[in-house]
Amino acid sequence: MFRKIISHLSFSPALVGQLSFYAKRLKKEEATRRLGLIFVALALVVQCLAVFQPPESANASSSNDLVEGGLGLGANRSLDNFLRPYDKNSRHLKDMMTYLGLTRAEIASAEYGSFITGSVKRSWGHNPIHGESNQEKPTVIRDKDGKKVTTVYSRPLYLSNGKDARIYGWIGHSKKVGWFAIMQACGNLVTEKIPPPPEKPPEPEPGEIQLSKTAVNVSQGNVAASSIAARENDKITYTLTAKNVGGVKKETELADFIGDVLEYSRLTDKGGGAFNETTKTLTWPNITLKPGETQTRTFAVQLYDQIPATPVGSSDPNSYNCLMENVFGNNVTVPVTCAPPKVIERVTTELPQTGPTENMIFAGIVLSVVTFFFFRSRQMNKEVRLIRRDLNAGNI
């Protein structure tokens, strides 16, 4: 367009009107491209901040983690982040490793690397997640005096991560356990088997207690809560049942970890129990059941009026996954109607693997292209002004 007008201007002076129109359009185009250049430059600044000072996950740790917050990222990544709480026996970490057969020297000699989840590897954590029906097994941890100090749970790693996931962490070998790994994201132990206890366990008390749990969505017609997606403000009632199926009376504790449930709801009725804010556990006084006797406990939660769109936990893939999972004997899973961002997150499970270098190169290319077109418009606008000046002076 520009070349056509200029080449015919000396033969047809009437084209000066079109030249004037073209000059006005170039001014608008220059203003538009200047605005685009400003926005691209601002976007590049934001991109630089995201690259050189990346944000932390909103839920970078879980109460299931053996080491809260994991073993660090980037320059902060270190096995010392595991050994320090081990030496302090934080949350009975040393007791657990010793009971399972791992020595400090074996842990310290582990090398950083990665492994594929597979089908036989088991992860260990503080909380029950999937239930015994999904091969989750509790292990009572005892100190050197044989006293119970805590209970940890092992479950197939693929239940949370899938069988083809690549996990990063420290990998080592133990004389008693064999292959083991400590996951970077959460500090949880991964083994390929359940180690036997160090000594003959104490004889179990007579009697056998059978635990079970049900959940009802009161707001949607008292239907089984696991059969329908819970919505905002729905009220769900949980019933815990303990039954003595043995031949003699037996005492049992009643404790229910509801941390995963409380990600999408709040506790509205404790049912006479006591709630620990730190451990997210609801407990009742121990009870003694006669043979065949059954006792129940009931509590209720209500979903928030706005379902959180918090991303899936970086250390615990079962966290904020649009499911309220709870284990008390059996597993009760209540689906949650999540916000659109969570739907996208679940459908698009993995974005292209691009790092800071690729992002900066792409941003630089976009900035170069926008800058080129801006200065091109500016140059053409200047040329039109010069031609119009020569035309008015009679030089054309």
N, C-alpha and C positions, 0 to 999 in steps of 0.2 A: 504493500500500500504506500509506504513512505517513498520507496524508490520510484514507483510509478508516477506519483505526484511531482516529484522533483525533476524527473527526466522530461516531463511534458510541460513544465511550468513556463519555460521560455517560449514555447510555441503557442500556449494557450493561457494567457494571464488570468483568465476567468477561474482557473483552478486555485487561485489564492483563497477563495472561500472555503474550498475543501481543506486547504492547508491550515486555515484558521480552526476549522472543526477538529482536524487531526491534532493540532497543538493543544486544544482543550482536553481532548481525550487522553493525551500523553500526560498531562498534569494530574488528571484523576488516577491514571494508572500508576504514576510515580508515587502519589500519596498512598494508594493501596499497598504497593509493594514496600514502601517505607514502614507502614504499619505491620505488614507481615514480617519484615526483617526484625522489628523490635520484639514481636512475640516469639520468634524463633530464637533470638538472643536470650530472652528471659527463660525460655524452655531449656536452652543449653546450660544456663546458670543452675537451674533446678536439677538438671541431669548430673551436673558436676557435684552438687551437694549430695545427691543420692549415691553417687559412685564413691566419693571420698569420705562420706560420713553416712553409711547406710543405717536405716532405722532398725530398731530392735522389734522383735515380734511382740504383739500385744499379750500373748500368753506363752512366753518362752520357757515356762517350767510347769511341772505338774506334781501333785502330791504323790504320784506313783513313782517319781524319779528317785533313784538311789542317791543321786547328787543333784540337789536343786539347781536348775538352770543349766545342767550339763557341764561339759569340760571345756567350754570356751570356743570362740570362733576367731579365725584370722590369727593375729599376733597374740591373742589371749589363749589360744588353744594349747593345752598342756595336760599331761598325765598327772602333774602335781595337783591339779584341781580335784583329782580323785584321791590321791595319797594323803593330802592334808586332812580331809574329813575322815579318812580311814584311820589315821594316827590318833585323831581325837575321838574315834568311835562314835561319830555323829550319827544319830538315828540307828545305832547298833550296826553300822556298816562293817566294822572290823569283826564283830561277833558273827555277822552273816558270812563274810568271806572265809573266816576260820572254820565255821561249822560246815560250810560246803566244800572245804578242802583246798582253798587257794591261799598260798602264802604271800607275804608282802614282796618277797624277792621275785616270785613268779609274776606278780602284777607289775612291778617296777620294770621288769625286762620285756614287757609287751611292746610291740612296735606299731606305729601308726600305719593304717592302711584301710582297705575296704573289703567287703565280702557281700555275696548275694544271699538273700534271705533263705531261699530253698524251702524244704518241707520238714526238716528234722530239728532245726535250731529253735531253742526256747529262750525267751527273754524273762528276766526276773524283775519284779517290782513290788512296791509296798501294798498296792490295792488289788482286790479282785475285780476283774473286768469282764471276762467272758463266761465264767462258770465251769463247773466240772463236766457238763455235757459237751463242752468245747475243748476238752483235755486240759483245762486249767487245774493245777494242783497246788494246794497250800502246803507249805513247809514250816513247821514250828522251829524257830531258831533258839538255841539254848547257849548260855554262856559256859565258861570253863567249869563252873560248879554244877552244871546240868539244869540250871534254872531257866525257865522260859522267859525270853526278853522281847520277842516280837514274832510275827508271822509274815512270811513273804510268799509271793505267788509266782509260779512259772506257768507260761502258756506258749503255744506255738507262735513264733515271731510273725509268721505269714498272716495270722489273723488280723493284725493291725497294718502291716506294710505290704502284703501281697508276696507271692513267691519269687518274683523277679526283681524286687527292689534292691538297690545297692545301698548298703549301710556303711557309714564311715566311723572309725573308732580305732581302738588299740587292740591288737590281736596277739595272743600269747598261747603258751602251752603249760598245763599243770600236770604234775605227776599223778594226781588223783582224779582230776576232772577231765584231763585231756585238752582238746581245743576249747578255747574260750575267747570272748571278746568283751570289751567295755565300750558301749556306744557313746559317741561324742555328744550327741544331742541331749542325752538324759542321764548319762552315767550308769545306765542299767547294764547288768551282767547278761551275757548271752552264752549259753552252753549247748552242747549237742545231746546231753543226757542230764538226768536228775541224779546228782551224786548221792550215795548212801550216807546216812548219818555217821559221825565219827566213831560212835560207840553204840552198843545195844540200847535202843530207846527204852524208856521206862514202860512198864507194863500198863496198857490202857485200862482205864477204870471200867468196871462192868456197866452194861447198859449201852444203848445206842440211840442217839438223838438224830432224828431226821428233820432237816430244815427245808422250808419251801416258802415261796412268796408269790402273791398275785397283785395285779394292779387294775383298777377300774377307773375309766374316764367318766366322772359324774356329770360333767357338763354336756356330754354327748350321749346321754341316755343310759348311763351305767353299763357301757359296753367294755369288753376287755381292752385295756389301754394299748396293748401291743398290736391290736388288730386295726387301729385307725390312727391317722396322724393327728397329734394334738395341735390345737390352735391357741392363739393369744387368749389369756385369761382362763383357759380350761383348768378345772380342778381335778386332780388325780389322787385317788386314795390307794395307798399300799397296805396290804395285810401280810404280816409275817407270822408264820406258823412253825411251832416247834413241837414235835411229837416223839415220845419215847417208844421206840419199837423194840426195845430190848426186854429182858426178863427181870431186871432189877431197877430200882430208882436211880436217877443220875442227875447231877447238877450240870447246868449249861449256862453259858453267857449269851446274852442277846445284844449284838452290836451290828449295825448296818452302815456301811460306807455309802453316802449318797452324794459325793462330790460331783459326779458326772450329771446326776439329776439336777443339781442346783445350778448348773451352767445355764439352764433355760427356765428355771423356776425358783420360787422362794418357799421356804418351809412355813406352812400356815397352821399346822397342828402337829405337835410333837407326840401326841398319844401317850402322855405321861412319861416320856423318855427325856434324856438330857442330851443336848446337842453340843458337840465340841467344834467351835468355829475353826480351829487350827487343823484338825484332822478330818473335818467334814463327816464326822461319824455320829450317828444317833445310837445311844445306848440305854438299856434298862437294867435294873438290878438282876443279878443272877437268879435263876429259878431252879427248883428241884422237881423233876417230873417222875411220877410213879409209872410203872409199866402200863403202856397203853394210854397214858394221859396226854392231852394236847392243850397247849396254850397259844393264844394269838396276841399280837400287838398291832395296832393300826396307827398310821400317821398320814398326813395329807400335804400336798404341795399344790401351788397354783402357778401356772405359767405367767411370765411377764406380759404386760400389755403391749410390749414391742419386743419381738423375738430378736436376740442379738445376732448380728451378722459377723461376729468375730471369726477370723480364719481358723482353720484346723490347727491345733497346737503343734509347734515346731518340735517339741520333745515327746509329745504323746499324740499319735494320729487318731486316737479315740476321743480326743478332747474337741468339743465344738464341731462335731460331725453330724449335726442334725438328728442325733439319737440320744435318748436318755437311757443309759444302760445301768443296770443295777443287779448285783449278785447277792442273794441270801439263800444258800442251798442251790437254787436254780437261777438262771439268768432271765431277767425281765427287761426287754428292750422296747421302749416307747418311741416311735417315730415322731418327729417334730416338723411342722410346716414352717420352713425357713424362708428368709427373705431372698429376693432374686439374686443378689450377689453370691449367696451360698449355693444356689442352684447352678450358677455358672462355674463356681469353684468345683463342684462335684462332677460336672460334665467335662470341663476342661481340667483334667487332673495334672497336666504337665505342660508348661510353656516351653518354647524353644530354648535350648541351652546357650544363652549368650552371657558373656561376662562383661566387666567394665570396659575392656579394650574394644570389643565389638560395638558396644553402645556408644562410646565416644567417637569412634570412626563414623558410624552412621549419622550421629548428630552433626559432626563436622561436615559431612557431605551435604546434608540438608541445608546447613548454614551457608555453604559455598554456593549452592545453586540459587538460593534466595538472594544472596548478596549480588551474584552475577546479574540476575534479571533486574534488580533495583538499579544498579549502576548503568545497565544498558538503557533502561527507560530514561534515566537522568541524562545520559549522553545524547539520546535522540531528541529529547526535549530541548537541549542546548543547541543542537544542530538546526532544529526548526526555528528557534529564535534568531540565529545567525542568518538563515535564508530569508526570513521575513524582513530582517533589517536591510539586507542587500537589495531585496525587492523594492522596499520603500525608497532606498537611495538611488534606485535606477541602475544598479549594477547588473541586474538580471533582465 
